[in-house]
């Protein structure tokens, strides 16, 4: 049995192992250290979730939500290979969406690595559409 609950900083090691196992996660693109993820969780209460196996603490799925106050963003949506096909990702996404609705967020964005066709298909299946009018740029500080 899989339980979905809010993510805590203590989930980091198990979550990071999951992220490393998922193709297309591109973990080098942001601060995905324990401190960086703890900052995301702390700044976005009620928006970051894990799926854990039974009563144990093995993280088998994650979805991190964040907001700038106007728009919500999804990060690190992942489910362990052995747990895929059971709608765990849908449940995780729905938990984040409920949190966004409570904060009156009406639009959600996300980033997909350019050559991650499986990821793009997944998100399109969930109703997301590709924007042709923008390109993303960033700057490391």
N, CA, C and O atoms as CSV, one atom per row, in Angstrom:
chain,resi,resn,atom,element,x,y,z
A,1,UNK,N,N,0.832,-1.173,0.000
A,1,UNK,CA,C,0.000,0.000,0.000
A,1,UNK,C,C,0.887,1.250,0.000
A,1,UNK,O,O,1.899,1.301,0.699
A,2,UNK,N,N,0.502,2.244,-0.779
A,2,UNK,CA,C,1.260,3.481,-0.884
A,2,UNK,C,C,0.457,4.603,-0.239
A,2,UNK,O,O,-0.737,4.762,-0.493
A,3,UNK,N,N,1.136,5.371,0.595
A,3,UNK,CA,C,0.536,6.509,1.292
A,3,UNK,C,C,1.140,7.791,0.733
A,3,UNK,O,O,2.352,7.875,0.534
A,4,UNK,N,N,0.299,8.787,0.480
A,4,UNK,CA,C,0.786,10.092,0.045
A,4,UNK,C,C,0.692,11.038,1.230
A,4,UNK,O,O,-0.340,11.131,1.895
A,5,UNK,N,N,1.804,11.745,1.482
A,5,UNK,CA,C,1.852,12.700,2.585
A,5,UNK,C,C,2.762,13.849,2.185
A,5,UNK,O,O,3.471,13.780,1.181
A,6,UNK,N,N,2.729,14.917,2.994
A,6,UNK,CA,C,3.615,16.042,2.727
A,6,UNK,C,C,5.069,15.610,2.882
A,6,UNK,O,O,5.406,14.806,3.751
A,7,UNK,N,N,5.904,16.150,2.041
A,7,UNK,CA,C,7.335,15.852,2.095
A,7,UNK,C,C,7.980,16.636,3.225
A,7,UNK,O,O,7.595,17.770,3.510
A,8,UNK,N,N,8.963,16.021,3.863
A,8,UNK,CA,C,9.772,16.698,4.872
A,8,UNK,C,C,11.240,16.623,4.445
A,8,UNK,O,O,11.601,15.852,3.557
A,9,UNK,N,N,12.058,17.417,5.077
A,9,UNK,CA,C,13.490,17.385,4.777
A,9,UNK,C,C,14.082,16.003,5.049
A,9,UNK,O,O,15.063,15.616,4.415
A,10,UNK,N,N,13.500,15.264,5.976
A,10,UNK,CA,C,13.993,13.920,6.300
A,10,UNK,C,C,13.794,12.932,5.148
A,10,UNK,O,O,14.417,11.871,5.134
A,11,UNK,N,N,12.946,13.266,4.195
A,11,UNK,CA,C,12.707,12.398,3.032
A,11,UNK,C,C,13.766,12.563,1.953
A,11,UNK,O,O,13.767,11.822,0.970
A,12,UNK,N,N,14.657,13.513,2.121
A,12,UNK,CA,C,15.575,13.892,1.055
A,12,UNK,C,C,16.389,12.724,0.490
A,12,UNK,O,O,16.381,12.512,-0.723
A,13,UNK,N,N,17.081,11.973,1.323
A,13,UNK,CA,C,17.971,10.917,0.811
A,13,UNK,C,C,17.212,9.905,-0.039
A,13,UNK,O,O,17.663,9.536,-1.124
A,14,UNK,N,N,16.069,9.459,0.451
A,14,UNK,CA,C,15.275,8.481,-0.293
A,14,UNK,C,C,14.721,9.095,-1.579
A,14,UNK,O,O,14.682,8.435,-2.617
A,15,UNK,N,N,14.296,10.352,-1.512
A,15,UNK,CA,C,13.777,11.028,-2.704
A,15,UNK,C,C,14.875,11.215,-3.738
A,15,UNK,O,O,14.647,11.007,-4.930
A,16,UNK,N,N,16.056,11.603,-3.296
A,16,UNK,CA,C,17.151,11.830,-4.235
A,16,UNK,C,C,17.536,10.540,-4.952
A,16,UNK,O,O,17.828,10.554,-6.148
A,17,UNK,N,N,17.537,9.429,-4.226
A,17,UNK,CA,C,17.820,8.132,-4.874
A,17,UNK,C,C,16.780,7.852,-5.960
A,17,UNK,O,O,17.119,7.355,-7.034
A,18,UNK,N,N,15.525,8.169,-5.681
A,18,UNK,CA,C,14.472,8.002,-6.687
A,18,UNK,C,C,14.762,8.881,-7.895
A,18,UNK,O,O,14.722,8.406,-9.030
A,19,UNK,N,N,15.054,10.152,-7.665
A,19,UNK,CA,C,15.291,11.081,-8.776
A,19,UNK,C,C,16.455,10.635,-9.644
A,19,UNK,O,O,16.410,10.769,-10.867
A,20,UNK,N,N,17.493,10.105,-9.017
A,20,UNK,CA,C,18.646,9.616,-9.781
A,20,UNK,C,C,18.268,8.459,-10.705
A,20,UNK,O,O,18.917,8.249,-11.730
A,21,UNK,N,N,17.234,7.715,-10.355
A,21,UNK,CA,C,16.840,6.548,-11.142
A,21,UNK,C,C,15.894,6.885,-12.296
A,21,UNK,O,O,15.594,6.025,-13.124
A,22,UNK,N,N,15.428,8.124,-12.352
A,22,UNK,CA,C,14.433,8.513,-13.353
A,22,UNK,C,C,15.117,9.248,-14.507
A,22,UNK,O,O,15.723,10.299,-14.298
A,23,UNK,N,N,15.023,8.697,-15.727
A,23,UNK,CA,C,15.616,9.383,-16.880
A,23,UNK,C,C,14.974,10.755,-17.095
A,23,UNK,O,O,13.766,10.923,-16.924
A,24,UNK,N,N,15.796,11.726,-17.470
A,24,UNK,CA,C,15.291,13.048,-17.798
A,24,UNK,C,C,15.127,13.994,-16.629
A,24,UNK,O,O,14.620,15.100,-16.817
A,25,UNK,N,N,15.538,13.606,-15.417
A,25,UNK,CA,C,15.359,14.483,-14.256
A,25,UNK,C,C,16.306,15.690,-14.292
A,25,UNK,O,O,15.963,16.739,-13.746
A,26,UNK,N,N,17.471,15.577,-14.909
A,26,UNK,CA,C,18.402,16.693,-15.059
A,26,UNK,C,C,18.681,17.370,-13.721
A,26,UNK,O,O,18.451,18.569,-13.563
A,27,UNK,N,N,19.169,16.606,-12.777
A,27,UNK,CA,C,19.377,17.087,-11.414
A,27,UNK,C,C,20.459,18.155,-11.282
A,27,UNK,O,O,20.526,18.842,-10.263
A,28,UNK,N,N,21.300,18.300,-12.292
A,28,UNK,CA,C,22.377,19.288,-12.218
A,28,UNK,C,C,21.896,20.703,-12.534
A,28,UNK,O,O,22.664,21.653,-12.388
A,29,UNK,N,N,20.654,20.862,-12.960
A,29,UNK,CA,C,20.194,22.168,-13.431
A,29,UNK,C,C,19.789,23.128,-12.315
A,29,UNK,O,O,19.691,24.331,-12.556
A,30,UNK,N,N,19.553,22.637,-11.114
A,30,UNK,CA,C,19.140,23.476,-9.987
A,30,UNK,C,C,19.876,23.028,-8.737
A,30,UNK,O,O,20.619,22.047,-8.772
A,31,UNK,N,N,19.676,23.734,-7.635
A,31,UNK,CA,C,20.247,23.319,-6.357
A,31,UNK,C,C,19.367,22.210,-5.788
A,31,UNK,O,O,18.363,22.469,-5.125
A,32,UNK,N,N,19.758,20.996,-6.056
A,32,UNK,CA,C,19.020,19.837,-5.563
A,32,UNK,C,C,19.699,19.213,-4.357
A,32,UNK,O,O,19.512,18.031,-4.070
A,33,UNK,N,N,20.486,20.011,-3.655
A,33,UNK,CA,C,21.106,19.539,-2.419
A,33,UNK,C,C,20.021,19.401,-1.355
A,33,UNK,O,O,18.891,19.852,-1.542
A,34,UNK,N,N,20.377,18.776,-0.246
A,34,UNK,CA,C,19.422,18.651,0.865
A,34,UNK,C,C,18.957,20.031,1.308
A,34,UNK,O,O,17.773,20.225,1.583
A,35,UNK,N,N,19.870,20.988,1.381
A,35,UNK,CA,C,19.511,22.341,1.792
A,35,UNK,C,C,18.609,23.009,0.756
A,35,UNK,O,O,17.650,23.689,1.120
A,36,UNK,N,N,18.903,22.822,-0.519
A,36,UNK,CA,C,18.085,23.417,-1.569
A,36,UNK,C,C,16.661,22.890,-1.559
A,36,UNK,O,O,15.712,23.663,-1.688
A,37,UNK,N,N,16.504,21.580,-1.407
A,37,UNK,CA,C,15.162,20.984,-1.377
A,37,UNK,C,C,14.446,21.380,-0.090
A,37,UNK,O,O,13.236,21.608,-0.106
A,38,UNK,N,N,15.169,21.464,1.019
A,38,UNK,CA,C,14.551,21.915,2.277
A,38,UNK,C,C,14.003,23.330,2.121
A,38,UNK,O,O,12.949,23.648,2.671
A,39,UNK,N,N,14.705,24.177,1.381
A,39,UNK,CA,C,14.221,25.539,1.134
A,39,UNK,C,C,12.917,25.524,0.339
A,39,UNK,O,O,11.999,26.291,0.628
A,40,UNK,N,N,12.840,24.649,-0.661
A,40,UNK,CA,C,11.613,24.541,-1.460
A,40,UNK,C,C,10.455,24.123,-0.567
A,40,UNK,O,O,9.377,24.716,-0.620
A,41,UNK,N,N,10.678,23.098,0.256
A,41,UNK,CA,C,9.620,22.596,1.144
A,41,UNK,C,C,9.178,23.687,2.125
A,41,UNK,O,O,7.983,23.907,2.322
A,42,UNK,N,N,10.152,24.364,2.734
A,42,UNK,CA,C,9.841,25.387,3.730
A,42,UNK,C,C,9.108,26.573,3.105
A,42,UNK,O,O,8.204,27.135,3.724
A,43,UNK,N,N,9.481,26.954,1.901
A,43,UNK,CA,C,8.869,28.116,1.250
A,43,UNK,C,C,7.498,27.806,0.648
A,43,UNK,O,O,6.756,28.717,0.280
A,44,UNK,N,N,7.166,26.516,0.550
A,44,UNK,CA,C,5.927,26.111,-0.114
A,44,UNK,C,C,5.156,25.090,0.707
A,44,UNK,O,O,4.951,23.962,0.259
A,45,UNK,N,N,4.723,25.475,1.912
A,45,UNK,CA,C,3.994,24.512,2.750
A,45,UNK,C,C,2.715,24.043,2.072
A,45,UNK,O,O,1.988,24.824,1.457
A,46,UNK,N,N,2.463,22.755,2.202
A,46,UNK,CA,C,1.249,22.177,1.620
A,46,UNK,C,C,1.317,21.953,0.124
A,46,UNK,O,O,0.294,21.693,-0.511
A,47,UNK,N,N,2.531,22.053,-0.461
A,47,UNK,CA,C,2.663,21.895,-1.912
A,47,UNK,C,C,3.669,20.824,-2.332
A,47,UNK,O,O,3.792,20.540,-3.524
A,48,UNK,N,N,4.382,20.230,-1.395
A,48,UNK,CA,C,5.398,19.220,-1.721
A,48,UNK,C,C,4.991,17.889,-1.094
A,48,UNK,O,O,4.722,17.816,0.105
A,49,UNK,N,N,4.949,16.836,-1.912
A,49,UNK,CA,C,4.422,15.553,-1.451
A,49,UNK,C,C,5.323,14.392,-1.843
A,49,UNK,O,O,6.060,14.450,-2.827
A,50,UNK,N,N,5.240,13.340,-1.045
A,50,UNK,CA,C,5.892,12.075,-1.354
A,50,UNK,C,C,4.871,10.956,-1.276
A,50,UNK,O,O,3.882,11.037,-0.548
A,51,UNK,N,N,5.132,9.920,-2.037
A,51,UNK,CA,C,4.401,8.660,-1.913
A,51,UNK,C,C,5.365,7.697,-1.249
A,51,UNK,O,O,6.473,7.477,-1.740
A,52,UNK,N,N,4.941,7.120,-0.127
A,52,UNK,CA,C,5.792,6.188,0.599
A,52,UNK,C,C,5.132,4.830,0.640
A,52,UNK,O,O,3.908,4.703,0.662
A,53,UNK,N,N,5.983,3.815,0.649
A,53,UNK,CA,C,5.501,2.436,0.650
A,53,UNK,C,C,5.053,2.052,2.048
A,53,UNK,O,O,5.830,2.101,3.001
A,54,UNK,N,N,3.765,1.661,2.157
A,54,UNK,CA,C,3.218,1.168,3.415
A,54,UNK,C,C,3.514,2.083,4.578
A,54,UNK,O,O,3.414,3.304,4.463
A,55,UNK,N,N,3.884,1.480,5.716
A,55,UNK,CA,C,4.215,2.259,6.900
A,55,UNK,C,C,5.688,2.646,6.923
A,55,UNK,O,O,6.139,3.360,7.818
A,56,UNK,N,N,6.435,2.165,5.926
A,56,UNK,CA,C,7.851,2.487,5.859
A,56,UNK,C,C,8.074,3.893,5.361
A,56,UNK,O,O,7.130,4.640,5.101
A,57,UNK,N,N,9.318,4.235,5.235
A,57,UNK,CA,C,9.669,5.583,4.785
A,57,UNK,C,C,10.343,5.559,3.431
A,57,UNK,O,O,10.968,6.542,3.034
A,58,UNK,N,N,10.226,4.445,2.707
A,58,UNK,CA,C,10.826,4.377,1.376
A,58,UNK,C,C,9.997,5.232,0.428
A,58,UNK,O,O,8.823,4.951,0.186
A,59,UNK,N,N,10.619,6.275,-0.105
A,59,UNK,CA,C,9.932,7.166,-1.035
A,59,UNK,C,C,9.870,6.492,-2.402
A,59,UNK,O,O,10.896,6.126,-2.975
A,60,UNK,N,N,8.651,6.335,-2.914
A,60,UNK,CA,C,8.464,5.722,-4.230
A,60,UNK,C,C,7.881,6.720,-5.235
A,60,UNK,O,O,7.702,6.394,-6.408
A,61,UNK,N,N,7.588,7.928,-4.772
A,61,UNK,CA,C,7.079,8.959,-5.666
A,61,UNK,C,C,7.217,10.329,-5.034
A,61,UNK,O,O,7.183,10.467,-3.811
A,62,UNK,N,N,7.373,11.347,-5.881
A,62,UNK,CA,C,7.475,12.723,-5.394
A,62,UNK,C,C,6.777,13.677,-6.350
A,62,UNK,O,O,6.655,13.402,-7.543
A,63,UNK,N,N,6.329,14.781,-5.819
A,63,UNK,CA,C,5.853,15.918,-6.608
A,63,UNK,C,C,6.049,17.158,-5.752
A,63,UNK,O,O,5.471,17.273,-4.671
A,64,UNK,N,N,6.854,18.075,-6.230
A,64,UNK,CA,C,7.128,19.309,-5.507
A,64,UNK,C,C,6.424,20.451,-6.219
A,64,UNK,O,O,6.617,20.675,-7.414
A,65,UNK,N,N,5.612,21.161,-5.470
A,65,UNK,CA,C,4.954,22.345,-5.994
A,65,UNK,C,C,5.595,23.584,-5.408
A,65,UNK,O,O,6.039,23.581,-4.260
A,66,UNK,N,N,5.643,24.641,-6.198
A,66,UNK,CA,C,6.155,25.929,-5.738
A,66,UNK,C,C,5.375,27.019,-6.445
A,66,UNK,O,O,4.807,26.794,-7.514
A,67,UNK,N,N,5.349,28.191,-5.853
A,67,UNK,CA,C,4.603,29.283,-6.445
A,67,UNK,C,C,5.328,30.603,-6.263
A,67,UNK,O,O,6.072,30.794,-5.301
A,68,UNK,N,N,5.102,31.500,-7.193
A,68,UNK,CA,C,5.604,32.869,-7.065
A,68,UNK,C,C,4.481,33.803,-6.609
A,68,UNK,O,O,4.630,35.025,-6.626
A,69,UNK,N,N,3.366,33.212,-6.206
A,69,UNK,CA,C,2.210,33.988,-5.766
A,69,UNK,C,C,1.179,34.205,-6.857
A,69,UNK,O,O,0.038,34.568,-6.572
A,70,UNK,N,N,1.573,33.984,-8.110
A,70,UNK,CA,C,0.648,34.141,-9.236
A,70,UNK,C,C,0.487,32.841,-10.008
A,70,UNK,O,O,-0.610,32.499,-10.451
A,71,UNK,N,N,1.582,32.125,-10.162
A,71,UNK,CA,C,1.609,30.916,-10.969
A,71,UNK,C,C,2.259,29.810,-10.158
A,71,UNK,O,O,3.197,30.053,-9.398
A,72,UNK,N,N,1.754,28.586,-10.323
A,72,UNK,CA,C,2.347,27.442,-9.659
A,72,UNK,C,C,3.286,26.720,-10.602
A,72,UNK,O,O,3.135,26.789,-11.821
A,73,UNK,N,N,4.241,26.036,-10.039
A,73,UNK,CA,C,5.207,25.259,-10.822
A,73,UNK,C,C,5.323,23.867,-10.214
A,73,UNK,O,O,5.290,23.705,-8.995
A,74,UNK,N,N,5.457,22.880,-11.067
A,74,UNK,CA,C,5.680,21.507,-10.640
A,74,UNK,C,C,7.131,21.138,-10.894
A,74,UNK,O,O,7.677,21.409,-11.964
A,75,UNK,N,N,7.745,20.519,-9.903
A,75,UNK,CA,C,9.114,20.057,-10.007
A,75,UNK,C,C,9.203,18.621,-9.496
A,75,UNK,O,O,8.431,18.210,-8.629
A,76,UNK,N,N,10.132,17.882,-10.030
A,76,UNK,CA,C,10.503,16.565,-9.525
A,76,UNK,C,C,9.314,15.612,-9.361
A,76,UNK,O,O,9.194,14.923,-8.348
A,77,UNK,N,N,8.451,15.585,-10.359
A,77,UNK,CA,C,7.381,14.589,-10.354
A,77,UNK,C,C,8.009,13.295,-10.848
A,77,UNK,O,O,8.454,13.201,-11.992
A,78,UNK,N,N,8.037,12.309,-9.974
A,78,UNK,CA,C,8.707,11.049,-10.291
A,78,UNK,C,C,8.055,9.911,-9.518
A,78,UNK,O,O,7.605,10.082,-8.385
A,79,UNK,N,N,8.016,8.752,-10.156
A,79,UNK,CA,C,7.523,7.535,-9.500
A,79,UNK,C,C,8.485,6.408,-9.850
A,79,UNK,O,O,8.871,6.251,-11.008
A,80,UNK,N,N,8.868,5.629,-8.850
A,80,UNK,CA,C,9.776,4.499,-9.055
A,80,UNK,C,C,9.197,3.545,-10.092
A,80,UNK,O,O,7.988,3.319,-10.144
A,81,UNK,N,N,10.070,2.997,-10.904
A,81,UNK,CA,C,9.652,2.139,-12.023
A,81,UNK,C,C,8.686,1.034,-11.586
A,81,UNK,O,O,7.691,0.788,-12.267
A,82,UNK,N,N,8.963,0.371,-10.470
A,82,UNK,CA,C,8.112,-0.730,-10.012
A,82,UNK,C,C,6.724,-0.278,-9.561
A,82,UNK,O,O,5.834,-1.104,-9.361
A,83,UNK,N,N,6.541,1.021,-9.403
A,83,UNK,CA,C,5.261,1.551,-8.924
A,83,UNK,C,C,4.501,2.314,-10.016
A,83,UNK,O,O,3.414,2.839,-9.773
A,84,UNK,N,N,5.066,2.368,-11.187
A,84,UNK,CA,C,4.400,3.062,-12.286
A,84,UNK,C,C,3.217,2.246,-12.777
A,84,UNK,O,O,3.224,1.017,-12.696
A,85,UNK,N,N,2.205,2.930,-13.284
A,85,UNK,CA,C,1.017,2.264,-13.789
A,85,UNK,C,C,-0.094,2.147,-12.761
A,85,UNK,O,O,-1.152,1.591,-13.055
A,86,UNK,N,N,0.133,2.665,-11.556
A,86,UNK,CA,C,-0.871,2.599,-10.491
A,86,UNK,C,C,-1.466,3.978,-10.173
A,86,UNK,O,O,-2.108,4.155,-9.138
A,87,UNK,N,N,-1.255,4.935,-11.050
A,87,UNK,CA,C,-1.812,6.295,-10.928
A,87,UNK,C,C,-1.258,7.074,-9.738
A,87,UNK,O,O,-1.885,8.023,-9.266
A,88,UNK,N,N,-0.091,6.675,-9.257
A,88,UNK,CA,C,0.531,7.385,-8.138
A,88,UNK,C,C,0.898,8.802,-8.563
A,88,UNK,O,O,0.707,9.748,-7.798
A,89,UNK,N,N,1.422,8.954,-9.774
A,89,UNK,CA,C,1.781,10.295,-10.236
A,89,UNK,C,C,0.549,11.188,-10.311
A,89,UNK,O,O,0.613,12.365,-9.956
A,90,UNK,N,N,-0.556,10.645,-10.763
A,90,UNK,CA,C,-1.798,11.420,-10.840
A,90,UNK,C,C,-2.229,11.869,-9.448
A,90,UNK,O,O,-2.637,13.016,-9.264
A,91,UNK,N,N,-2.142,10.976,-8.475
A,91,UNK,CA,C,-2.505,11.337,-7.098
A,91,UNK,C,C,-1.585,12.426,-6.549
A,91,UNK,O,O,-2.044,13.376,-5.915
A,92,UNK,N,N,-0.285,12.279,-6.797
A,92,UNK,CA,C,0.664,13.287,-6.332
A,92,UNK,C,C,0.363,14.646,-6.969
A,92,UNK,O,O,0.320,15.665,-6.280
A,93,UNK,N,N,0.160,14.652,-8.268
A,93,UNK,CA,C,-0.146,15.894,-8.986
A,93,UNK,C,C,-1.440,16.506,-8.458
A,93,UNK,O,O,-1.527,17.720,-8.278
A,94,UNK,N,N,-2.439,15.672,-8.212
A,94,UNK,CA,C,-3.715,16.185,-7.696
A,94,UNK,C,C,-3.556,16.819,-6.318
A,94,UNK,O,O,-4.211,17.817,-6.019
A,95,UNK,N,N,-2.696,16.252,-5.477
A,95,UNK,CA,C,-2.433,16.851,-4.159
A,95,UNK,C,C,-1.831,18.252,-4.331
A,95,UNK,O,O,-2.231,19.195,-3.648
A,96,UNK,N,N,-0.878,18.375,-5.241
A,96,UNK,CA,C,-0.261,19.686,-5.474
A,96,UNK,C,C,-1.295,20.649,-6.050
A,96,UNK,O,O,-1.363,21.807,-5.636
A,97,UNK,N,N,-2.100,20.179,-7.003
A,97,UNK,CA,C,-3.125,21.046,-7.601
A,97,UNK,C,C,-4.106,21.548,-6.546
A,97,UNK,O,O,-4.507,22.711,-6.585
A,98,UNK,N,N,-4.496,20.700,-5.614
A,98,UNK,CA,C,-5.389,21.134,-4.529
A,98,UNK,C,C,-4.729,22.228,-3.701
A,98,UNK,O,O,-5.380,23.202,-3.323
A,99,UNK,N,N,-3.443,22.072,-3.418
A,99,UNK,CA,C,-2.715,23.095,-2.680
A,99,UNK,C,C,-2.678,24.413,-3.443
A,99,UNK,O,O,-2.836,25.483,-2.854
A,100,UNK,N,N,-2.468,24.334,-4.752
A,100,UNK,CA,C,-2.474,25.546,-5.570
A,100,UNK,C,C,-3.856,26.210,-5.537
A,100,UNK,O,O,-3.960,27.430,-5.413
A,101,UNK,N,N,-4.897,25.414,-5.647
A,101,UNK,CA,C,-6.255,25.986,-5.626
A,101,UNK,C,C,-6.528,26.697,-4.301
A,101,UNK,O,O,-7.156,27.755,-4.281
A,102,UNK,N,N,-6.056,26.113,-3.189
A,102,UNK,CA,C,-6.226,26.759,-1.883
A,102,UNK,C,C,-5.543,28.122,-1.845
A,102,UNK,O,O,-5.975,29.015,-1.116
A,103,UNK,N,N,-4.488,28.282,-2.620
A,103,UNK,CA,C,-3.761,29.550,-2.673
A,103,UNK,C,C,-4.237,30.441,-3.826
A,103,UNK,O,O,-3.629,31.469,-4.124
A,104,UNK,N,N,-5.324,30.031,-4.461
A,104,UNK,CA,C,-5.908,30.785,-5.573
A,104,UNK,C,C,-4.975,30.887,-6.783
A,104,UNK,O,O,-5.022,31.867,-7.527
A,105,UNK,N,N,-4.135,29.879,-6.976
A,105,UNK,CA,C,-3.271,29.797,-8.149
A,105,UNK,C,C,-4.099,29.183,-9.278
A,105,UNK,O,O,-4.741,28.150,-9.093
A,106,UNK,N,N,-4.080,29.816,-10.430
A,106,UNK,CA,C,-4.941,29.385,-11.533
A,106,UNK,C,C,-4.179,28.825,-12.733
A,106,UNK,O,O,-4.805,28.352,-13.682
A,107,UNK,N,N,-2.869,28.865,-12.718
A,107,UNK,CA,C,-2.065,28.351,-13.838
A,107,UNK,C,C,-0.847,27.644,-13.281
A,107,UNK,O,O,-0.241,28.092,-12.308
A,108,UNK,N,N,-0.495,26.528,-13.912
A,108,UNK,CA,C,0.663,25.737,-13.495
A,108,UNK,C,C,1.621,25.623,-14.670
A,108,UNK,O,O,1.208,25.372,-15.802
A,109,UNK,N,N,2.893,25.810,-14.390
A,109,UNK,CA,C,3.940,25.616,-15.383
A,109,UNK,C,C,4.904,24.542,-14.934
A,109,UNK,O,O,4.958,24.191,-13.756
A,110,UNK,N,N,5.659,24.025,-15.876
A,110,UNK,CA,C,6.689,23.043,-15.566
A,110,UNK,C,C,7.728,23.058,-16.660
A,110,UNK,O,O,7.517,23.619,-17.736
A,111,UNK,N,N,8.845,22.438,-16.373
A,111,UNK,CA,C,9.942,22.371,-17.323
A,111,UNK,C,C,10.193,20.915,-17.686
A,111,UNK,O,O,10.180,20.036,-16.825
A,112,UNK,N,N,10.424,20.671,-18.981
A,112,UNK,CA,C,10.755,19.334,-19.472
A,112,UNK,C,C,12.013,19.466,-20.316
A,112,UNK,O,O,12.107,20.364,-21.153
A,113,UNK,N,N,12.980,18.582,-20.103
A,113,UNK,CA,C,14.201,18.582,-20.896
A,113,UNK,C,C,13.818,18.383,-22.366
A,113,UNK,O,O,12.958,17.561,-22.683
A,114,UNK,N,N,14.454,19.132,-23.249
A,114,UNK,CA,C,14.078,19.197,-24.662
A,114,UNK,C,C,13.932,17.823,-25.307
A,114,UNK,O,O,12.964,17.593,-26.033
A,115,UNK,N,N,14.863,16.904,-25.064
A,115,UNK,CA,C,14.811,15.608,-25.741
A,115,UNK,C,C,14.069,14.529,-24.942
A,115,UNK,O,O,14.173,13.347,-25.271
A,116,UNK,N,N,13.336,14.908,-23.916
A,116,UNK,CA,C,12.595,13.956,-23.092
A,116,UNK,C,C,11.175,13.780,-23.656
A,116,UNK,O,O,10.211,14.328,-23.120
A,117,UNK,N,N,11.069,13.020,-24.728
A,117,UNK,CA,C,9.782,12.820,-25.386
A,117,UNK,C,C,8.789,12.077,-24.497
A,117,UNK,O,O,7.593,12.368,-24.514
A,118,UNK,N,N,9.291,11.116,-23.722
A,118,UNK,CA,C,8.409,10.383,-22.801
A,118,UNK,C,C,7.807,11.337,-21.768
A,118,UNK,O,O,6.622,11.255,-21.446
A,119,UNK,N,N,8.637,12.237,-21.257
A,119,UNK,CA,C,8.161,13.226,-20.295
A,119,UNK,C,C,7.135,14.160,-20.913
A,119,UNK,O,O,6.111,14.451,-20.296
A,120,UNK,N,N,7.399,14.633,-22.125
A,120,UNK,CA,C,6.451,15.514,-22.809
A,120,UNK,C,C,5.110,14.813,-23.021
A,120,UNK,O,O,4.052,15.407,-22.811
A,121,UNK,N,N,5.161,13.560,-23.435
A,121,UNK,CA,C,3.925,12.795,-23.632
A,121,UNK,C,C,3.156,12.634,-22.332
A,121,UNK,O,O,1.931,12.756,-22.307
A,122,UNK,N,N,3.879,12.360,-21.251
A,122,UNK,CA,C,3.255,12.222,-19.939
A,122,UNK,C,C,2.491,13.492,-19.589
A,122,UNK,O,O,1.323,13.433,-19.207
A,123,UNK,N,N,3.151,14.640,-19.720
A,123,UNK,CA,C,2.516,15.895,-19.334
A,123,UNK,C,C,1.369,16.264,-20.267
A,123,UNK,O,O,0.358,16.802,-19.815
A,124,UNK,N,N,1.504,15.990,-21.535
A,124,UNK,CA,C,0.401,16.243,-22.466
A,124,UNK,C,C,-0.801,15.369,-22.117
A,124,UNK,O,O,-1.944,15.810,-22.235
A,125,UNK,N,N,-0.553,14.149,-21.694
A,125,UNK,CA,C,-1.625,13.259,-21.242
A,125,UNK,C,C,-2.367,13.869,-20.052
A,125,UNK,O,O,-3.562,13.634,-19.873
A,126,UNK,N,N,-1.658,14.648,-19.244
A,126,UNK,CA,C,-2.260,15.293,-18.076
A,126,UNK,C,C,-2.810,16.689,-18.394
A,126,UNK,O,O,-3.139,17.447,-17.482
A,127,UNK,N,N,-2.910,17.027,-19.681
A,127,UNK,CA,C,-3.558,18.271,-20.087
A,127,UNK,C,C,-2.645,19.457,-20.292
A,127,UNK,O,O,-3.124,20.539,-20.630
A,128,UNK,N,N,-1.349,19.296,-20.102
A,128,UNK,CA,C,-0.421,20.405,-20.313
A,128,UNK,C,C,-0.151,20.562,-21.798
A,128,UNK,O,O,-0.114,19.578,-22.536
A,129,UNK,N,N,0.036,21.785,-22.232
A,129,UNK,CA,C,0.331,22.057,-23.640
A,129,UNK,C,C,1.667,22.783,-23.748
A,129,UNK,O,O,2.062,23.539,-22.860
A,130,UNK,N,N,2.343,22.532,-24.851
A,130,UNK,CA,C,3.633,23.160,-25.089
A,130,UNK,C,C,3.422,24.592,-25.564
A,130,UNK,O,O,2.568,24.864,-26.408
A,131,UNK,N,N,4.212,25.492,-25.009
A,131,UNK,CA,C,4.144,26.894,-25.431
A,131,UNK,C,C,5.163,27.116,-26.531
A,131,UNK,O,O,6.346,26.816,-26.367
A,132,UNK,N,N,4.700,27.638,-27.643
A,132,UNK,CA,C,5.579,27.928,-28.767
A,132,UNK,C,C,6.081,29.366,-28.727
A,132,UNK,O,O,6.963,29.738,-29.502
A,133,UNK,N,N,5.520,30.183,-27.820
A,133,UNK,CA,C,5.806,31.611,-27.829
A,133,UNK,C,C,6.941,32.029,-26.894
A,133,UNK,O,O,7.310,33.203,-26.874
A,134,UNK,N,N,7.500,31.103,-26.123
A,134,UNK,CA,C,8.580,31.491,-25.215
A,134,UNK,C,C,9.710,30.475,-25.254
A,134,UNK,O,O,9.511,29.310,-25.599
A,135,UNK,N,N,10.888,30.935,-24.896
A,135,UNK,CA,C,12.029,30.082,-24.638
A,135,UNK,C,C,12.522,30.430,-23.257
A,135,UNK,O,O,12.430,31.583,-22.836
A,136,UNK,N,N,13.032,29.475,-22.564
A,136,UNK,CA,C,13.476,29.667,-21.176
A,136,UNK,C,C,14.961,30.011,-21.175
A,136,UNK,O,O,15.759,29.369,-21.859
A,137,UNK,N,N,15.316,31.011,-20.414
A,137,UNK,CA,C,16.709,31.402,-20.203
A,137,UNK,C,C,16.968,31.432,-18.711
A,137,UNK,O,O,16.054,31.715,-17.937
A,138,UNK,N,N,18.195,31.148,-18.284
A,138,UNK,CA,C,18.504,31.313,-16.868
A,138,UNK,C,C,19.926,31.789,-16.676
A,138,UNK,O,O,20.721,31.807,-17.616
A,139,UNK,N,N,20.240,32.171,-15.460
A,139,UNK,CA,C,21.534,32.704,-15.111
A,139,UNK,C,C,21.928,32.137,-13.762
A,139,UNK,O,O,21.168,32.254,-12.801
A,140,UNK,N,N,23.100,31.524,-13.671
A,140,UNK,CA,C,23.616,31.032,-12.391
A,140,UNK,C,C,24.210,32.201,-11.624
A,140,UNK,O,O,24.964,32.998,-12.181
A,141,UNK,N,N,23.870,32.303,-10.348
A,141,UNK,CA,C,24.420,33.371,-9.499
A,141,UNK,C,C,25.520,32.828,-8.617
A,141,UNK,O,O,26.107,33.573,-7.833
